[in-house]
Amino acid sequence: MIKLLNAGLYPVKNPKFNVGKDAGIDFYCPAYNEKFFSILKEKNPKSDLKVENDENGYFVSLAPQKSLLVPTGFYTRFPSDIALIGFNKSGIATKKNLMVGACVDDSSYEGVLHLHVINVGDEAQKVYFDEKLVQFVPVKIDISGVEVIEDITAEEFFKDHNSDRKDGGFGSTTLK
């Protein structure tokens, strides 16, 4: 069970599964007010953020190849065998070229969840206050640990592992 606590810091829409049994929980950029904007500027000290307004509402402009860290206003709590992994919202990614940067929320983190978006496009993009920005998918993880093997060759390591791919990398599974 994933629990979300609204920290009550500023107005923000509740995260939600948007349609039926979606995999992702939609998180929103909080609504515009002076307190939130002050915190947003504090979280992005190298950005010259200015609030603008158009027919669609209040926004900040994100320059090409720059990123924005957005505090959601929510704390999360969930079991240690779960991670919340941030993924792109398809419309935000394809229409605005905004991609998710830092994206793992571990169960041990007790601060406000942040959204990290990067403008990978060639034009400035408007990030509207109150818009859906990132989706987080709960993922079951294996917390049993990692074993590091030393003092053997890769050939010995993969001796009982059958793969036609071997050390073929990028594109090695495409049809020829």
CYANA upper distance limits for C-alpha pairs under 8 A (distance plus 0.5 A):
  1 MET  CA     78 PHE  CA      6.58
  1 MET  CA     79 PRO  CA      7.87
  2 ILE  CA     76 THR  CA      7.62
  2 ILE  CA     77 ARG  CA      6.50
  2 ILE  CA     78 PHE  CA      5.30
  2 ILE  CA     79 PRO  CA      8.30
  3 LYS  CA     76 THR  CA      6.23
  3 LYS  CA     77 ARG  CA      5.59
  3 LYS  CA     78 PHE  CA      6.75
  4 LEU  CA     74 PHE  CA      6.70
  4 LEU  CA     75 TYR  CA      6.19
  4 LEU  CA     76 THR  CA      5.23
  4 LEU  CA     77 ARG  CA      7.01
  5 LEU  CA     74 PHE  CA      5.88
  5 LEU  CA     75 TYR  CA      5.58
  5 LEU  CA     76 THR  CA      6.94
  6 ASN  CA     14 ASN  CA      8.39
  6 ASN  CA     73 GLY  CA      6.51
  6 ASN  CA     74 PHE  CA      5.14
  6 ASN  CA     75 TYR  CA      7.08
  7 ALA  CA     73 GLY  CA      6.07
  7 ALA  CA     74 PHE  CA      6.05
  7 ALA  CA     75 TYR  CA      7.18
  7 ALA  CA    112 VAL  CA      8.33
  8 GLY  CA     73 GLY  CA      7.49
  9 LEU  CA     36 PHE  CA      8.20
  9 LEU  CA     73 GLY  CA      6.74
 10 TYR  CA     30 PRO  CA      7.76
 10 TYR  CA     31 ALA  CA      8.10
 10 TYR  CA     33 ASN  CA      8.00
 10 TYR  CA     35 LYS  CA      7.38
 10 TYR  CA     36 PHE  CA      6.45
 10 TYR  CA     73 GLY  CA      7.45
 11 PRO  CA     30 PRO  CA      6.57
 11 PRO  CA     31 ALA  CA      6.03
 11 PRO  CA     32 TYR  CA      8.29
 11 PRO  CA     33 ASN  CA      8.40
 12 VAL  CA     28 TYR  CA      7.63
 12 VAL  CA     29 CYS  CA      7.70
 12 VAL  CA     30 PRO  CA      4.79
 12 VAL  CA     31 ALA  CA      6.02
 12 VAL  CA     72 THR  CA      7.98
 12 VAL  CA     73 GLY  CA      7.46
 12 VAL  CA    130 ASP  CA      7.42
 13 LYS  CA     27 PHE  CA      8.49
 13 LYS  CA     28 TYR  CA      6.89
 13 LYS  CA     30 PRO  CA      7.33
 13 LYS  CA     31 ALA  CA      8.33
 13 LYS  CA    130 ASP  CA      7.53
 14 ASN  CA     27 PHE  CA      7.99
 14 ASN  CA     28 TYR  CA      8.27
 15 PRO  CA     25 ILE  CA      6.67
 15 PRO  CA     26 ASP  CA      5.79
 15 PRO  CA     27 PHE  CA      5.29
 15 PRO  CA     28 TYR  CA      7.30
 16 LYS  CA     25 ILE  CA      5.58
 16 LYS  CA     26 ASP  CA      5.82
 16 LYS  CA     27 PHE  CA      7.68
 17 PHE  CA     21 LYS  CA      7.65
 17 PHE  CA     22 ASP  CA      6.34
 17 PHE  CA     23 ALA  CA      8.01
 17 PHE  CA     24 GLY  CA      6.73
 17 PHE  CA     25 ILE  CA      5.15
 17 PHE  CA     26 ASP  CA      6.58
 18 ASN  CA     22 ASP  CA      7.21
 18 ASN  CA     25 ILE  CA      7.77
 18 ASN  CA     26 ASP  CA      7.28
 23 ALA  CA    137 VAL  CA      6.29
 23 ALA  CA    138 PRO  CA      8.23
 24 GLY  CA     87 PHE  CA      8.47
 24 GLY  CA    135 GLN  CA      5.59
 24 GLY  CA    136 PHE  CA      5.59
 24 GLY  CA    137 VAL  CA      4.95
 24 GLY  CA    138 PRO  CA      7.99
 25 ILE  CA    135 GLN  CA      5.59
 25 ILE  CA    136 PHE  CA      5.59
 25 ILE  CA    137 VAL  CA      6.74
 26 ASP  CA    132 LYS  CA      6.81
 26 ASP  CA    133 LEU  CA      7.89
 26 ASP  CA    134 VAL  CA      6.56
 26 ASP  CA    135 GLN  CA      4.88
 26 ASP  CA    136 PHE  CA      7.13
 27 PHE  CA     72 THR  CA      7.79
 27 PHE  CA    132 LYS  CA      6.25
 27 PHE  CA    133 LEU  CA      6.63
 27 PHE  CA    134 VAL  CA      6.01
 27 PHE  CA    135 GLN  CA      6.31
 27 PHE  CA    136 PHE  CA      7.99
 28 TYR  CA     72 THR  CA      7.44
 28 TYR  CA    129 PHE  CA      8.47
 28 TYR  CA    130 ASP  CA      6.28
 28 TYR  CA    131 GLU  CA      5.82
 28 TYR  CA    132 LYS  CA      4.74
 28 TYR  CA    133 LEU  CA      5.91
 28 TYR  CA    134 VAL  CA      7.60
 29 CYS  CA     70 VAL  CA      7.24
 29 CYS  CA     71 PRO  CA      8.35
 29 CYS  CA     72 THR  CA      6.87
 29 CYS  CA    128 TYR  CA      7.75
 29 CYS  CA    129 PHE  CA      5.78
 29 CYS  CA    130 ASP  CA      5.49
 29 CYS  CA    131 GLU  CA      6.10
 29 CYS  CA    132 LYS  CA      6.94
 29 CYS  CA    133 LEU  CA      6.79
 30 PRO  CA     36 PHE  CA      7.95
 30 PRO  CA     71 PRO  CA      8.49
 30 PRO  CA     72 THR  CA      6.82
 30 PRO  CA     73 GLY  CA      7.88
 30 PRO  CA    129 PHE  CA      6.16
 30 PRO  CA    130 ASP  CA      5.61
 30 PRO  CA    131 GLU  CA      8.34
 31 ALA  CA     36 PHE  CA      8.29
 31 ALA  CA    129 PHE  CA      5.36
 31 ALA  CA    130 ASP  CA      5.15
 32 TYR  CA     36 PHE  CA      7.05
 32 TYR  CA     37 PHE  CA      7.23
 32 TYR  CA     58 TYR  CA      7.22
 32 TYR  CA    129 PHE  CA      6.06
 32 TYR  CA    130 ASP  CA      7.95
 33 ASN  CA     37 PHE  CA      6.68
 34 GLU  CA     38 SER  CA      6.55
 35 LYS  CA     39 ILE  CA      6.92
 36 PHE  CA     40 LEU  CA      6.55
 37 PHE  CA     41 LYS  CA      6.65
 38 SER  CA     42 GLU  CA      6.77
 39 ILE  CA     43 LYS  CA      6.72
 40 LEU  CA     44 ASN  CA      6.81
 40 LEU  CA     69 LEU  CA      7.96
 40 LEU  CA     70 VAL  CA      6.85
 40 LEU  CA     71 PRO  CA      7.60
 41 LYS  CA     45 PRO  CA      6.44
 41 LYS  CA     47 SER  CA      7.99
 41 LYS  CA     49 LEU  CA      7.06
 43 LYS  CA     69 LEU  CA      6.84
 43 LYS  CA     70 VAL  CA      8.02
 43 LYS  CA     71 PRO  CA      8.47
 44 ASN  CA     68 LEU  CA      7.16
 44 ASN  CA     69 LEU  CA      6.89
 49 LEU  CA     60 VAL  CA      6.81
 49 LEU  CA     61 SER  CA      7.73
 50 LYS  CA     60 VAL  CA      6.38
 50 LYS  CA     61 SER  CA      7.92
 51 VAL  CA     58 TYR  CA      7.09
 51 VAL  CA     59 PHE  CA      6.26
 51 VAL  CA     60 VAL  CA      5.68
 51 VAL  CA     61 SER  CA      8.49
 52 GLU  CA     58 TYR  CA      6.13
 52 GLU  CA     59 PHE  CA      5.89
 52 GLU  CA     60 VAL  CA      6.61
 52 GLU  CA     61 SER  CA      8.38
 53 ASN  CA     57 GLY  CA      5.93
 53 ASN  CA     58 TYR  CA      4.89
 53 ASN  CA     59 PHE  CA      6.65
 54 ASP  CA     58 TYR  CA      7.17
 57 GLY  CA    128 TYR  CA      7.32
 57 GLY  CA    129 PHE  CA      7.98
 58 TYR  CA    128 TYR  CA      6.31
 58 TYR  CA    129 PHE  CA      6.37
 59 PHE  CA    126 LYS  CA      6.39
 59 PHE  CA    127 VAL  CA      5.75
 59 PHE  CA    128 TYR  CA      4.57
 59 PHE  CA    129 PHE  CA      6.06
 60 VAL  CA    126 LYS  CA      6.29
 60 VAL  CA    127 VAL  CA      5.89
 60 VAL  CA    128 TYR  CA      7.10
 60 VAL  CA    129 PHE  CA      8.45
 61 SER  CA    124 ALA  CA      6.73
 61 SER  CA    125 GLN  CA      6.06
 61 SER  CA    126 LYS  CA      5.13
 61 SER  CA    127 VAL  CA      6.65
 62 LEU  CA     66 LYS  CA      7.04
 62 LEU  CA     67 SER  CA      7.66
 62 LEU  CA     68 LEU  CA      7.83
 62 LEU  CA    119 ASN  CA      7.22
 62 LEU  CA    124 ALA  CA      5.83
 62 LEU  CA    125 GLN  CA      5.66
 62 LEU  CA    126 LYS  CA      6.76
 62 LEU  CA    127 VAL  CA      7.42
 63 ALA  CA    119 ASN  CA      7.35
 63 ALA  CA    123 GLU  CA      7.23
 63 ALA  CA    124 ALA  CA      4.78
 63 ALA  CA    125 GLN  CA      7.08
 64 PRO  CA    119 ASN  CA      5.82
 64 PRO  CA    120 VAL  CA      6.74
 64 PRO  CA    121 GLY  CA      6.11
 64 PRO  CA    122 ASP  CA      5.73
 64 PRO  CA    123 GLU  CA      5.88
 64 PRO  CA    124 ALA  CA      5.79
 64 PRO  CA    125 GLN  CA      8.12
 65 GLN  CA    118 ILE  CA      7.18
 65 GLN  CA    119 ASN  CA      5.70
 65 GLN  CA    120 VAL  CA      5.73
 65 GLN  CA    121 GLY  CA      7.29
 65 GLN  CA    122 ASP  CA      8.03
 66 LYS  CA    118 ILE  CA      6.26
 66 LYS  CA    119 ASN  CA      6.13
 66 LYS  CA    120 VAL  CA      8.17
 67 SER  CA    116 HIS  CA      7.48
 67 SER  CA    117 VAL  CA      6.02
 67 SER  CA    118 ILE  CA      4.60
 67 SER  CA    119 ASN  CA      6.63
 68 LEU  CA    115 LEU  CA      8.47
 68 LEU  CA    116 HIS  CA      6.25
 68 LEU  CA    117 VAL  CA      5.91
 68 LEU  CA    118 ILE  CA      6.93
 69 LEU  CA    114 HIS  CA      6.93
 69 LEU  CA    115 LEU  CA      6.22
 69 LEU  CA    116 HIS  CA      5.10
 69 LEU  CA    117 VAL  CA      7.20
 70 VAL  CA    114 HIS  CA      5.81
 70 VAL  CA    115 LEU  CA      5.41
 70 VAL  CA    116 HIS  CA      6.79
 71 PRO  CA    112 VAL  CA      7.01
 71 PRO  CA    113 LEU  CA      6.63
 71 PRO  CA    114 HIS  CA      4.78
 71 PRO  CA    115 LEU  CA      6.82
 72 THR  CA    112 VAL  CA      7.24
 72 THR  CA    113 LEU  CA      6.23
 72 THR  CA    114 HIS  CA      5.97
 72 THR  CA    115 LEU  CA      7.29
 73 GLY  CA    112 VAL  CA      6.46
 73 GLY  CA    113 LEU  CA      7.54
 74 PHE  CA    112 VAL  CA      5.84
 74 PHE  CA    113 LEU  CA      6.37
 75 TYR  CA    110 GLU  CA      7.23
 75 TYR  CA    111 GLY  CA      6.62
 75 TYR  CA    112 VAL  CA      5.26
 75 TYR  CA    113 LEU  CA      6.42
 76 THR  CA    107 SER  CA      8.34
 76 THR  CA    110 GLU  CA      7.67
 76 THR  CA    112 VAL  CA      8.06
 76 THR  CA    113 LEU  CA      7.54
 77 ARG  CA    107 SER  CA      6.83
 77 ARG  CA    110 GLU  CA      8.24
 78 PHE  CA     82 ILE  CA      7.26
 78 PHE  CA    107 SER  CA      6.26
 79 PRO  CA    107 SER  CA      6.82
 80 SER  CA    106 ASP  CA      8.21
 80 SER  CA    107 SER  CA      5.79
 80 SER  CA    108 SER  CA      7.86
 80 SER  CA    143 ILE  CA      8.29
 81 ASP  CA    140 LYS  CA      6.29
 81 ASP  CA    141 ILE  CA      5.69
 81 ASP  CA    142 ASP  CA      7.01
 81 ASP  CA    143 ILE  CA      6.70
 82 ILE  CA    106 ASP  CA      8.09
 82 ILE  CA    107 SER  CA      7.41
 82 ILE  CA    138 PRO  CA      6.87
 82 ILE  CA    139 VAL  CA      5.97
 82 ILE  CA    140 LYS  CA      5.11
 82 ILE  CA    141 ILE  CA      6.08
 83 ALA  CA    104 VAL  CA      7.34
 83 ALA  CA    105 ASP  CA      6.38
 83 ALA  CA    106 ASP  CA      5.69
 83 ALA  CA    107 SER  CA      6.88
 83 ALA  CA    138 PRO  CA      6.24
 83 ALA  CA    139 VAL  CA      5.79
 83 ALA  CA    140 LYS  CA      7.08
 83 ALA  CA    141 ILE  CA      7.30
 84 LEU  CA    104 VAL  CA      6.47
 84 LEU  CA    105 ASP  CA      5.49
 84 LEU  CA    106 ASP  CA      7.20
 84 LEU  CA    136 PHE  CA      6.13
 84 LEU  CA    137 VAL  CA      5.94
 84 LEU  CA    138 PRO  CA      5.05
 84 LEU  CA    139 VAL  CA      6.66
 85 ILE  CA    103 CYS  CA      5.99
 85 ILE  CA    104 VAL  CA      5.27
 85 ILE  CA    105 ASP  CA      6.79
 85 ILE  CA    136 PHE  CA      5.68
 85 ILE  CA    137 VAL  CA      5.75
 85 ILE  CA    138 PRO  CA      6.92
 85 ILE  CA    139 VAL  CA      7.44
 86 GLY  CA    100 VAL  CA      7.34
 86 GLY  CA    102 ALA  CA      8.29
 86 GLY  CA    103 CYS  CA      4.92
 86 GLY  CA    104 VAL  CA      6.77
 86 GLY  CA    105 ASP  CA      8.40
 86 GLY  CA    134 VAL  CA      6.99
 86 GLY  CA    135 GLN  CA      6.13
 86 GLY  CA    136 PHE  CA      4.77
 86 GLY  CA    137 VAL  CA      6.94
 87 PHE  CA    100 VAL  CA      6.63
 87 PHE  CA    103 CYS  CA      7.62
 87 PHE  CA    134 VAL  CA      6.63
 87 PHE  CA    135 GLN  CA      5.84
 87 PHE  CA    136 PHE  CA      6.48
 87 PHE  CA    137 VAL  CA      7.84
 88 ASN  CA     92 ILE  CA      7.62
 88 ASN  CA     93 ALA  CA      6.52
 88 ASN  CA     98 LEU  CA      8.37
 88 ASN  CA     99 MET  CA      6.36
 88 ASN  CA    100 VAL  CA      6.12
 88 ASN  CA    133 LEU  CA      8.28
 88 ASN  CA    134 VAL  CA      6.05
 88 ASN  CA    135 GLN  CA      6.86
 89 LYS  CA     93 ALA  CA      6.56
 89 LYS  CA    132 LYS  CA      8.33
 89 LYS  CA    133 LEU  CA      7.01
 89 LYS  CA    134 VAL  CA      6.00
 89 LYS  CA    135 GLN  CA      6.59
 90 SER  CA     94 THR  CA      6.46
 91 GLY  CA     95 LYS  CA      6.07
 91 GLY  CA     96 LYS  CA      8.02
 92 ILE  CA     96 LYS  CA      5.75
 92 ILE  CA     97 ASN  CA      7.20
 92 ILE  CA     98 LEU  CA      6.43
 92 ILE  CA     99 MET  CA      8.33
 92 ILE  CA    133 LEU  CA      7.27
 93 ALA  CA     97 ASN  CA      5.21
 93 ALA  CA     98 LEU  CA      5.37
 93 ALA  CA     99 MET  CA      6.15
 94 THR  CA     98 LEU  CA      8.28
 96 LYS  CA    119 ASN  CA      8.26
 96 LYS  CA    121 GLY  CA      8.12
 96 LYS  CA    125 GLN  CA      6.79
 97 ASN  CA    119 ASN  CA      6.25
 97 ASN  CA    120 VAL  CA      6.04
 97 ASN  CA    121 GLY  CA      5.73
 98 LEU  CA    117 VAL  CA      6.37
 98 LEU  CA    118 ILE  CA      5.85
 98 LEU  CA    119 ASN  CA      5.14
 98 LEU  CA    120 VAL  CA      6.73
 98 LEU  CA    121 GLY  CA      8.10
 99 MET  CA    117 VAL  CA      5.85
 99 MET  CA    118 ILE  CA      5.69
 99 MET  CA    119 ASN  CA      7.03
 99 MET  CA    120 VAL  CA      7.39
100 VAL  CA    115 LEU  CA      8.16
100 VAL  CA    116 HIS  CA      6.26
100 VAL  CA    117 VAL  CA      5.17
100 VAL  CA    118 ILE  CA      6.82
100 VAL  CA    134 VAL  CA      7.66
101 GLY  CA    116 HIS  CA      5.71
101 GLY  CA    117 VAL  CA      6.06
101 GLY  CA    118 ILE  CA      6.80
102 ALA  CA    115 LEU  CA      8.27
102 ALA  CA    116 HIS  CA      6.27
103 CYS  CA    115 LEU  CA      8.21
103 CYS  CA    116 HIS  CA      7.81
105 ASP  CA    109 TYR  CA      7.41
105 ASP  CA    113 LEU  CA      7.96
115 LEU  CA    133 LEU  CA      8.26
115 LEU  CA    134 VAL  CA      7.24
119 ASN  CA    124 ALA  CA      8.12
119 ASN  CA    125 GLN  CA      7.67
127 VAL  CA    131 GLU  CA      8.27
152 ILE  CA    156 GLU  CA      6.74
152 ILE  CA    157 PHE  CA      7.21
153 THR  CA    157 PHE  CA      6.68
154 ALA  CA    158 PHE  CA      6.67
155 GLU  CA    159 LYS  CA      6.41
158 PHE  CA    162 ASN  CA      8.40
165 ARG  CA    172 SER  CA      7.24
165 ARG  CA    173 THR  CA      7.64
168 GLY  CA    172 SER  CA      5.62
